[in-house]
Amino acid sequence: MHVNRRLYTNGVKLFDLLLMAISFAVSTLTQYHRVGSFSFAEVFKISATVGDFLLFMALLGIWHLLFSWFGFYVSRRFAASRWEEIWDITKATTVGALVVAVSGLMFHPLLASRGFVVMFWVAATLSLVLSRAGIRAGLAYARRHGRNTRNMLVIGTNARAVQMVQRIQRKPELGYRVLGFADEEWRGMEEFRKHGHSLVSDLDALPTYVRRNVVDEVVIALPIRSYHTFASEVASACEQQGIVVRFQSNIFDLKEARQRTEELDGDPLISHESTISDFWGLMVKRAIDIVVSLTAIIIVSPVLLLTALLVKLTSPGPVLFVQKRLGLNKRMFNIYKFRTMVVDAEARLKDLEHKNEADGAVFKIKNDPRITPIGGFLRKTSIDELPQLFNVLKGEMSLVGPRPLQVRDYELFEVHCQDWQRKRFSVRPGITCLWQIMGRSSTTFERWMELDLQYIRTWSVWLDLEILAKTLPAVLRGSGAA
């Protein structure tokens, strides 16, 4: 089985490199469409120098490393959806195309042309996607017909173990044949047998069963706290016999967290994440923040200068209001706003606390006596928040994200909030978010927190773009502005 696996993997690696070579050749030929007709002999003479050959071989090596890094050659029986596989391929070929472009700038002008890079990226992506679809379909067909199967033994009979087996049995394309369960008698065994399940071994006889039967994989689904020593012994025995050991990583029974495996100096670490963890999506989000904030600062610079002048002329004090706010994971930063209140506004807050009209850990009152003559207009139009574009450019904030809270408001979390509401601090705060397009300051505190968490759960780059597109109309209407 292991020999067949190695042969299959090596075959796929060679096939991938062949596809890259074909994509490279097709992309090269497209650059000579203006030359006219030429023979195959002439094609091979084009720039066929030793240096070009070495460059091409180096690129093949880099592509191989990229494909390995993106997980092309690990077992994908339990792989994610077809779309996630396509996304992995797209990321790998995009990086590969960038490597080609950089190599072209350094060594070969042809490789640096936009036409060549785009054509190579399209050809490489399509060929890999189609080949993987074909391989996936072929393996699924073979596994449904009893080929390329693996025998699995499940140790444990709790509900999670049974549910996992049921999911596997609903997907014959995975190619698993469940031998059965191994466990000792416990109070849940009667319910286990009611559903037609049975034991193939008890825990005492398990070592003998594994030695005498064909077992490719063992899944440990025992309670970790009470069976840690036994589970360790089973895992060690399986390691000695070359049997794959699996266990369900969500040992804490978390409801929303996603699991991710990493390594630290060769030691595996299982991460449980319940916040945004899409690396490439976050990179795109940051790129949008930089481009949009910088462009907006340039475009609205006359408005910034005029507003600064009006603030200075209509009330004594500084133009900008700088305040400590809580950012990503409660890191403190200085937020910038045009000053809309009198200089001693924060000192006068204690005298107005009893008039607070907002629920939860925020302070809001209509007709706040601390607002300057022009402050109301600046707040109504959200012009007072334009300096926060500099916070976005510095990376302290994002264009879209939960609103950064004041220190005073966060301290009141101890009174008004639960821990689940603190998840809003696990992402970079923003100028606008769902609350901005769904009522702004007229939204209740509880609803505000729920919208922030909804944003985190459903985040995507497209959601950010949708919120940005809807924010401007909401601001122009002045809906819910304080």
N, C-alpha and C positions, 0 to 999 in steps of 0.2 A: 504493500500500500504506500509506504513512504517513498520507495523507488519510483513508483508510478507518479506520485505527486511531484517529485523532483523533475522527472522527465516532462511532465505536463507544464510545470512552471518554466523550465528552461525553453521549452518549445514556444510558449507564449512570449517570453522575452525576445527570442530571436524573431518571431513574427512581428512584434511591435517595432523592432529596429528596421525590419524590412519595409514596414508601412512608412516609417519615417524617411527611409531612403527613397521610396517611390514618391512620397509627397514632396521631398526635396527636388527630385528630378523633374516632376511635373511643374513645380513652381519655377525651376530654372528654364525649362523649355518655353514657358509663357513669356519670358523676357526677350525671346528672340523671334517673336511673331512678325516683326517688321523686316527681318532679314530676307525673308522669302523661303523657298523650299531648300532643304538641305538633307543630305543623306545621314544615316545613322553613324557612319564613320566620322562625319564632320561633327556630329553631336558630341561624341566622346573626345574630340580634339579640343573642344571649347574649354579654355583655361585649365586644361588637365595637367597641372604642374604638381610637383611633389608637395609643395606647400599647401595647395588646395586639397590634396588627398589627406594630408595630416590634419588640416582644419576640419575636414568632413568627419574623419575618425574621432577627433576630439568632441565634435558636436554629438556624434552617436553616443559616446561615453557619457556626456552630460545629460542627454535625453534619458538614457538608461537610469542614471542616478535620480533624475526627477521623477520618473515613473515609479521607482522603488519608494522614494520619499512620500509620494502621494498614495501609497498603499495599493498599487496595481497588482502586486503579486502575493498578497496575503490571501488566505482562504476567505471566500465571500459567500459561504453557505448561509451565514446569518447576516449577510450584507444588507445595507440599507436599500432603499427603493432604487428603481432604475433611474429615476431623475437625479438622485444624489450621486449615482455613479457617473451620469453624464456631466454633472457639475464638477466632480473630481477630475474628469478627463479634460473639461474645458479649462480649469485652473492650470492643469499641468501643461497643456499645449500653449496656453497664453504665456506662461513663464518661458516655455521652450522657444516660442516665437520671439520674445524679447531677447533671449540669449542669442538667437540668430542675428537679430538687428544690431546688437552691441558688437558681436563678432564681425559683422559686416563693416561697421564704422571703424573697427580697428585693423581688419586684415583684408577685406574684399568688398569693393564698392557695390557689386551686384547684390550681395546679401543685405545691404542696407536700404535698398530701394523699397518704397512703400508697397508697390505692386507685388514684389517677391514675398515680403513678410506677410502681407494679408493673404495671398494665395497659399503660402505654406501653412499658415494658421488654419485656414478653412479646410485644406486637404487633410492635414494631420488630425484635426478634430473630427471631421466626418468619417475618416477611415477608422479611427479608434472607436468611435461610438458604434459604427456599424459592425465592426469586428466583435466588440464586446456584446452587442445584442445577439449576434450569431452564436457566440460561445455560450452565452447565458441560455439561449433557446435550446441549443444542442444538449447542454448538461441537464437542463430541466426535463427534456424528453427522455434522456438515458436514465435519469433517476426515477422517473415515473414508471419505467419499465424494468426496475430492479437492478440497474447498473450504476456503478460509482456510488454505492450506498455505504453508510457507516453505521455500526452498531453502537447504540447509546444505552448506558445504564444510569438510572436516576436513583441517587441515595437520599431518601427522605420522602415522606408521604403527606406533607402539609399542603394547604390549598395552593400556595404559590408553585409548588412542584407539579401538582396536577394540572394547573392552568398552563404551565409552560409546555407540558407534554401534549395537551390538547391543541395548543397553537402549532406545535411542530407537526402533529398528525394531520392538521388541516392544510399543510403545505407539503405535499409529497415531492414537489420539485426541489426541496432541500436535500432529499436523499438520505434521510435518517430512518433507521429501523429501531424503535424503542424496545429494548429487550424486556424492560419492566422496572419495578421499583425494589429497593432494598431498605429495610427499616426494622425497628423492633416494635412490639406491641405498645400502643399508647391509646389515650381516650378518644382520639379522632379516627382510629382505625375502622370502626364500624361505619362511619360516614364514608370513608375511603372505599370500602368494599361495596357499599350500596351503589356506587357508580360503575361497578363492573371491573374495578382495578384489583390486582392481586400482587402479592410479593413473590419475587423469584429467589430472594435470599433474606435471611435476617442479618443483623450487623455482625454477629459472631462468625457466621459462615462466609462473610463477604470476601475475605482474602482468598479462600478456596474457590469461590465462584469465579472471581476475576482470573485466577490462574488457569481454570479448566474451560473457560468459554471465550469465544471471540468477542472481545470488547474493545472498540476503537476509542470511545470517549466515555468519561464518567462525569456526571453533573452532581455536584454536592449541594443539596438543598436542605441540609439539617440546620436546626437553630444554632447559630454560631456560639452563643454564650455557653450553652450547656454541653455542646459537642465539639468544642474547639480542638481538644486533644485528639479525639478520634478522627475528626476531619483532617487534621494535620498528618496523622498516620496514613490515612487513605491516600492523601495527595502524594506523600512520599513514596508509597508503594507503587502508585501509578507512574510516578516519575521514573522509578527504577525499571518498570516494565515498558516504558515508552508509550503509555496511554495518555491521551489528552485529558486534562482535568479542567472542568469549567465550574464556575459558581456564579450565582446571581449577585451582581455587585450592589444592588440596593438593599444592603443588609440592615439599614436603618428604617426601611419602609417609608421613605420620603415620598410625598405625593406628586410634587411638580419637578423635582430635580432631575436633570439629565446627567448621565454618567459618561465620563471620558477617561481613557487610560493614557498615562504619560510615563516617562521614565526619568529617574534621578540617579545618575551614576550607575545605570544598569538595574536599579531597583524600580519595579512598577509601582505607580501611584494611581489610585482610582479617585477621580475628582467628581464631586456631586455639585452640579451647577444649576441654579434656578434663575439665573439672570441671562442677559444677552451674551453669547459666547461665539458668535459667528465672526471669525477673524477677518475674512475677506469682506463681509458686509460692513464691519466696523471700519475697515480701511476706506471703503467707498464713502461711508458716512463722514469720516474725518476729512476726506478730500473735498466733499461737497461743502462742509463747514468752512474750509479755508478759502475755496474759490468764491462761494457766495458771499461770505462776510467781507472779504477783501474787495470784491466788486461793489457790494452795497455801500461800504465805507466811501469809496471813490465817488459813487453816484450821488449819495446823500450828503456829501461833505458841505455843500452850500447850506443845507438845512441844519446841519450840526453847528456851523458857524453862526447862522442867524439865531438859532435857539440859544446858544451860549450867550450871545449878546443880549437877547431879551431877558434871560434869567438874571444876568448881571444888572441890567437897568431897572428891573421891577422889584428886586428885593436885595437887601444886603446879605453878603455871604459868598461862599464859593459857588462856582458854576456847577460842578459835579458833586453828587452825593455818593460817597464811598462808604460801603458798609460790609462787615464781615458776614459771609454766608457759608452754608455747608454745601460742599460739592460732592464729587465722586467718593463714595465710602466715607462720607463725613469729613473730607479734607476741607480745611478752611481756606477761603480765598476772598479777595476784595472785589465786590461787584460794583460796576460803574453805572450811574444813572444821572440824568439831569435833575438837579435839585428842584423838587416841587413843593417843599415845605420850608418852614422857617428854620433857622439855624439850630435852635434848641428844641427841635421837634421830639427827639428821642427822650430828652430830659422831661418833657411835658407829658410823655405817654402814661406815666403812672397816674396822673390826675384824670386821665380819660378812660382808664381800664374799665370802669364801671359802666361805660356807655357802649362797650363792644357789642356790635350787632351780628358778629359772625360766630358760628359754633366751632368747637374744636380749638386747635392750637394756632389760631391766627387772630389778627386784630383788624377789624374793618368797621368804620362808621361813615354814614353819609354826612356831607357838609362838615368835614373835618376842619376845625378852626385853625389848624396848623398849616393848611394849604395856602400857598402864595397866590397872588392875583392871576398869574399865568399857569400856575401848577395844575389847576383843574383841566384846562385845555390840553396841556401836555399829557396828562394821564388819560383823558378821554380818547385822544388820538394815538396813544402809546408812543409818542415821540420821545417821552422821557426815557424809554428803554433802548433807544438807538445806540447809546455808548456801549451797551452790552455786546455789540458786534466785535469790540476789541477783546472782550472776555472770550468770545468764541474763537477769534484769531489766535489768542494765546493758548487755547486748549483747555481753559478752565471751565468752559461751558460748550454746549452744542447748540445748533439752531433749534433742534427739537429734542425735548427731554423734560422730565419733571421739573417744576419750578424750584429753584434753590431757596431754602428756608433760612430765615433769620435765626441767630443763636437763641434769641428770646422764644421764638416759636418752637424750636426743637426742644428746648428745656421743658416746655409744656407737654411734650410727647409723653413724658412719664405719667401725666395725669389723664390725658385725653386719648392716647393711642395704644395700640397693641403692637407686638413685634412684627406681625405680618406687614404692617404699614411702613416699617422701616426699610423694606426692600426697595423702596423708591430711591434710596441713596446708593444702590448698587450700580447705577448708571450715571453717566455724566449729565448734570442738570442742563436745562435748555431755556431758550427765550420763549418758546411756545410749545404746546403739547395738546393733548385731546381736550383738556379743560378749556383751552383758549378758544376752541371752535365750538364748544358746547356750553356756553354760558358765562365764561370768564369768572369774575368775582361774585356773580350771583349763584354760582354752584356751591352747594353745601360742602363742608369740610370732608364729610364721609364720602360723598360722591367724588370729590376731588381726588382723594386717596385711591378710590376704586379705579378711576380713570387712569391714574398714573400706573397702577399695577397692570391694568388691561394693556396699556401701551408696552410695558416690559414683556408681557406674555406673548403678544402678537406682533412684536417688532419686526420690521423689514425695511429695507431702503425705500420700497414703494410706499409704505405707510408714512415715512418721513416726508416724502415728496407730496403725498396727499394732504398731510397736515399743513405743510407750507403753502400749498395752493389754496387751502380754505382759510388760512389765517388772515391774509390780507383783506378779503371781503368782511370777515368778522370785525377786524379793526376799523375798517371804513364805516361799518354800521355803528360802531361803538357799543356793541351788544355786551351788556354785563360789565362794562368798564367801571372801575371804582374812581 
